[in-house]
Amino acid sequence: MNDLFQFSKKKIFFIILAGLLLRIITAIGNYGFLAVDDYTILFFSIPAQVASGFEGIDLTGSKEVRSILPEKVIQISANLAWKLGLIDPLNQVQFVFIVLGFFSILIPIYIYKLFNFLERKEEAVIGALLGSFFWILPFISTRALIEVMSAPFLLISAYHFIKYIKKDSKIDLLIAILFVTIAAMFRFQSGFSAFIIPLYILLNKKWKDIPIMCLGFIICFFFSGLPDFIWRGTFHSSLIAYIQYNLKNSSNYGTSPFYSYIPTMILITLPPSLFSLYKNFNWKEKFIDLKTTFYFFLIFFVLHSIIPHKEERFLIPILPLFLVLLTPLIHYLYYDLRAYKRLIYFFIMNVIFLTLLAIDTIQHNTIGVVRWLYKNENIKSVTIYEDSMNVIPMSYAIRGNLGISYMTKLDFDRLNSTNCEDIIVIRQDYYKEINKLLFNKKLIYTSKTSILERILIQTNPRANKRRNSIDLYQDKSCN
């Protein structure tokens, strides 16, 4: 059993190849979006053959406060899908997710390269396995989120910074600066980790490296502003707009305690899998070569914890770094503690969640409604009850000239309409309060939510009510 993580290049190749295939399967099998940002980026690029999927719908927020680079990645990928003959917007979404999956395969590659460079062969295998199959990674790494696009480049920067430290390689210092800049071009806050580079150089009195470092940052700052200049006409316009927007509006998004992210990181590890006293675990020996990776992780984590507004997706850029830091712990549990039962539990839970996230579409309740409208062009208007659909994911369909209106319980007399070109959208958690008013309506379609979201609804119905399945109703007289 001790040969399970024995190193071989052939084993690494098949692990990474399997990780790529899993990402492709997940991109096709789970075509849901993860967050509103994800959906809005898709909206501006998909369907590629039209300006927008629906007409007359205003989006919240502004594109200008986001870097232009993520939008261009999605736009180019969507246009390529269209030119390849993928006319259905759903297929374009899946193609974009596959492209992002190819991006994210850099994660297991560079976790492997990091430990292989440090000549820690067994950990190189464990790291490649985590980067390829860690339960949440294939799903989130195929979503059109700016955090997702940033994550591989932050890991690559950390890898080259370790090489710079170990080899005193000025080239690796410049490469580390380049890739942390690219990470920040996708997600501005990923630039927090860049502070570690000058801090390390100053604290270790590497005075000769300061001019090279400064030159690297100046050049990268210049080139990172060029996309905005080319496409928006102003140097670093999105960064400036982002800072100004957050100074004025950051308090409008709600606040969370500074410790909110700690439970999140613990839950990600599928507890109690890695819980241990770690007796005789030589922390210094195991982490001395990973200390800058830890600092990359720590400064990002601490600064995001200080910022009042928190969302779990904000942590995605440091998830690969987190997997690097988990690798020595798993190695210890397997080889030293021989905690096989605990690791088997971790494996089983990982496989369950990995499978569900690969084949069961998140946000299918809203996506299913849009897909139904795509296939039923005879429907010309939609009436949404209360907040039954907070987000209308128009990227998944082509439907122009579709009227959308909203109503409350007080407006229920509007349901007396016998217009067969109209449907009423009602989320199932509202059914009890209005079911008696539906006597002259018939249920024509139910857009069901995913299995994982049903579990979330059961654990906390109030917080997850938006995840409930959605019913479509029409007048009984309609065929």
N, C-alpha and C positions, 0 to 999 in steps of 0.2 A: 504493500500500500504506500510505502514511502517513495515509490517511483512515480506517483501520480503526477507530480509537478516537475518531473525530470526534464531538463531542457533539451530541446532539439529544434533546429530551424524549421524542419518539416512540421513539427507540432505547432509552432508559432504561426506558420503560414496557414494551416488549416483552421486554427482558432480565429485568425483575422478574417479569412475568407468566409467562415461560418457567421462571424459577426456582421459582415457586409450583407450576406444573404438574409439574415434575420432583419436587418434594417429595411431591406427591400420588401420583405414580407409584411413588416409592420407598416410601411408607407402605403401599401396597397390595402391591407386588411383593416387598418385603423386609420381612416381618413379624416378624423376629427381634428379640430383646432384646439389649442391648449388655453389660449387667453385671447382677450379682445385685441391686443396688439397683433397677434398672429392673424386673426381674421381681417383686420384692416389692411395689413400688408398684402394679403392675398387679394383683397378687394380691388386694390389699385392695379393689379396685374392680371387677374383671372376673372372672367374668361378673356383670353388673349385677343380674341377676334372682335371684341366690342369694348367700348369705353367703360361700361359697368354692367353688372348682371341685372340690376333693377334700376328703374328710373325714379327720380324724385325722393330718394332717401338721403338724408344728410348724415354725415359721419361726425362723431364726437372727436374733438381734438384737431390737431393740425399735423400734416406730414412734415412741415418745416422744422419741427423740434426734433426730428429723428434724422440720423445720418442717411444720406442718399444711397449709400452702398448696399444695405440689406434689400432695399426696394429694387435696386438694379439687378441683384442676384436673382430675385424672384421673377422679375420682369423678363430677363433674358431666358431663364429656364422655362417660363410659361410660353414665351414666343417660340422657343425651340420645340416644345411639345406640340404646339399648334401646327408648326411647319412640318412636323413629322406625321401629321394626320390625326392627331388627337383632338377631335372637335368637341366632345363632351367635356364641359368644365370640370366634372369630377375626375376624369382621367388626367386633366392638366394639373389639378391639385395633387394627385397621386404622383405624377411625374416630378413635380417640384419637390415633394417629400423624398422621393428617391434620390434626387440630386443632392439634397441636404444630407441624406444618409451616406453618400459617397464622401462628402465633406467630413462627416463625423467619424468615419473609419480611421481618421488621423489620430483619434483618441487612443484606441488600443495599440496602434503602431508606435506612438510616442511614449506611452507608458512602458511598453516593452523596451524601446530604445533606451529609455532612461535607466532602467534597472540593468539592462545588458551592458551599458556603458560603465556602470558601477560594478560590473562583474558579479552581480547577484542573480544568478541564473534561475534558480527556483522562483524567486520573486518576480522575475521577468515573465515567467509563465503565468503566475497568479495574476499579475497586473494586466497581462493581455486578456486573460479570461474575464476579469472584472470590466475592462474597457469594452469588451465585445458583448458580454451577457448580463451585466448588472441590471437588475430587474426594470428599472425605470429608464435606463439610458437609451435603448433602441427606440423607445417611444418619443421621449422629449427631443432626442437628437435628430428626429425627422420632422419636427414641426417648424413652421416659418416664423420663429422667434429671433429677435436680435440677440438675445442671450445665448441661444443655441449656436448661432453663427460665430459668436465671439469665443466660445469655450475651447475649441481645438487650438486656436492661436495663442491663448494664454498658457496652455499646457506646453506648447512648442517653445514659447519664450522661457518658461521655467526650466525646460530641458537644456536649452543652450546656455542659460545662466549658470547652471551646474557645471557644464563643460568649460565655461569661462573660468570658473573658480578652480576646478581641478587641474586644468591645463594652462591656466593663465593665457587663454587664447583671446586676443583682441577681436578676431573675426567673430567668435561666438558671442562676445559682448555686444557687438553691433547687430548680430542676428537676433539676440534676445530683445534688444531695443526695437528692432523692426517688427517683430511679431507681437510684442505687447502693444505697439502702436496699431497694428492691424486689428487686434482684439478690441482696442478702444474705438476704432472706426466703426465697428459693428455695435458695440455697447459701450457708451462713453465711460461708465463707471468701472469697466475693466481696467481703465487706466490707473485706478488706485494702486494696483500691484506694481506699477512702474516706479513708485516711490522707493521700493526696496532696492532698486539698482543703485541710485546715488547714495542711499543710506549705507549700503554694504561697502561701497567703494570708499566713502569718507571714514566710516568707523574702522575699516581695516587699513587706512592710510595708504591707499593705492594712488598716490598723487599723480603718477605718470599716466594713469588711465583716465583721469578727469577730462583732459582735452578731447580724447577720443569719444568718451561718453557724451560730452556736451555737443560735439559735432554730430554724433549719431542722433541725439534727440532733436537738434535743430533741423537736420535734414528730414527726419521722419515727420516732424511737426509741419514742415512746409508741404511735403508730398501728401500728407493726410488731409490737407485742406483743399487739394486740387479737385477732388470729385465735386464738392460744393461749388467751387469756382466754375467748373466746366458745365455743370447741369443747372446750377441755380444762380450763377453770376456773381457770387460773393464768396470770398475766401473764408472758410470755416463758418459759414452762415448757420448751419444746423447746430453746431456747438454753442455759438453765441445765443441763438434762439432758445436752445435747451436750457442754458443757465438762466436766462431772463425769465423763461416760463416757470421754472421751478422756484425761483426767488419770489415770484408773485403768487403761485398757485399750489405749492407743495403742501400747504396746510389744509387744502380742500379735499384731500384724498384719504383722510383718516390717519390715525396714529396707532402704533402698537408699542408695547414695552420693549426695552432694549434687548431683553433676553428671549424674545419671541422665536428667533431662528434656532436657538439651541435645541428645543424639542424636535424641530424639523429635521435637523441633522442626525439626531438620535434615531428618529423613526425611519429615516432612509436606510439605516443599517439593518433593518428588520430585527429589532431586539426580541429576545436577549441574546441574539447570536454571538455578538462580540463582547458581551459583558464578562469580565474576568478581573481578578486581582493582578494578573500578569506578573506573578512571582518569578524571580530570576530572569525577567525580561530586561535586557540591557538597552535601556532607552537611548542612552548616549551613543552607543555603538550603532544602533539601528537607524537613528535619525540624524546623526552628525552630517552625513552626506545629503540628507533631504532637508536640511534646515532652511535653505532659501526657498524651497518649494513650500515649506510650512509657513514661511514669512509671506510669500505671495498669497497663500490662502488666508493667513491671519489678518493682514491689513485690509483685505477685501471684506472679510467677515466682520471685523470690528467696526469699520466705517459704515457698512450697511446696517449694522445693529444700532449705531448711533442715530442714523437717519430715521426720523419718526415714522414715515410711511414705509410699510413692508409688504412684500408679496413673495411667496415661496419661489416663484420663477426667477426672482432677482439673483438667486444663489446658483443658478445653472452654470454661469461661467467658471465657477470654482469646483463644480462637481468632479471633473477629471482630476484636479489636484487632490481632492478629498479621497478619491480612489487610490491615488499614489500613496497617501498617508495611511490608508487602511491595509495596504498590501503587506507590510511587515507584521501587522497584528494577526492577519489570517495565517501567514507563514508560521508565526509562533504557536497559534492554536492548533495547527495541524502537526508540525514537526516536534515541538517541545512539549506542549500540554497534552497533545493527542486527544483533543476534545472533539472526537469524531461525531458523537451524537448531536452536539451543538451545530457543527458544520453541516451535517445532514439536514437538520432543521432549516438552516439558512438556505441550503440548496433547494429543498422542497418548496419553501415559501417563495424563493426567487423564481423558480420555474412557474409556479401558479400565477404570480403577478405578471411575469414576463409574457406568459401565454395570453392572459386576458388583455393586456395592453397591445398585443400584436394583432389580435383578430377581432376585438370588440370596439366599435367606434365610439369615442368620447364625443359628447354633444350631439349624439345622433337624434335626440328629440327635436332640435331645431333644424339640423341638416336634413333630416327625413322630411320635414314639412316643405322645405325648399325644393328637394328632389321630387316630391310628389307634384308640386306646382309645375316643375319643369316638364313632367310627363303628362300633365293635364292642362293643356293650353286653353281649353274652353273656359277655365276660371279666370275672370277678369278683375275681381276685387276680393280683398281679404279684410275681415274685421277681427281684430285681436282683442280678446277680453283682458282688461287690466294689463298686467305685465307678463302675460303668458309667454311672450317672446321678447326678451330684452334685447337680444341680438338677432338680427336677420342675416344669416351668412350667405349673402348674395353671390359669393364667389363660386358656389356650387351649382349655379343654374344660369341660363339665359332667359330672362323674362322681362321684356319691355312692356310698357303700358299696363302695368299692374297697379291697381289702386289699393292703397293700404291705409286703413283707418283703425282707431282705437276706441274702446267703449268701456264703461263701468256698469255696475249692476243697476244703477239708476237709469241707464240708457237702454234697458232691455227691450223696450218697445220696438227698437230698431230691428230686433230679431224676427219680427213678424213679417219681414219682407219675404216674398216668395221668389226672389230673383235667383235662378239656378246658376247664374254666373258668379255667385258670391258664396264664400265659405266663412265659417266662424271658427276661430282658433282659441281653444280653451285648454290650459294646462290642467292636469288631472287633480292637483291639490285644490283647485277651485270647484271641483265637481259637486261636493256636498252642499256648498252654499247656493248653487244655482241649478241643481238638477231638476227641480220642480218647474223651472222656467223653460226647460228644454222639451216640453211635451210635444211640440209640433216640429221638432228637429230630429234628424237621424244621424247617427255616427257613420261616417263614410271612410275614416282612416285614423289609425293610431300610430304616431311616430314614437316608438319605444326608446327609452333611455338605455344606456349600457349597463352591464352587470355590476361593474365597479361603482358606477354612480348610484345604482339601486342600493348597494351596501352603504354608501355615504348617506343616502336619504334615510335609511333605517337608523343609522347611528346619530344623526343630527338633522331631523326633518326641517326645522325652521331655517337653519343655515344653508341647506341644500335644496330648498323648494324649487329653485330655478331648474334643477336637474330632472324634475318629474317628466314623465311621458306626456305628450301633447296630443289631444284629440281634435279632429276636424269634423265639424257639423255642417249640415245643409238642410234645407227645408224638406220635409217628408214627401212633398209632392214632386220633387225632382227625381229624374231617372238616374 
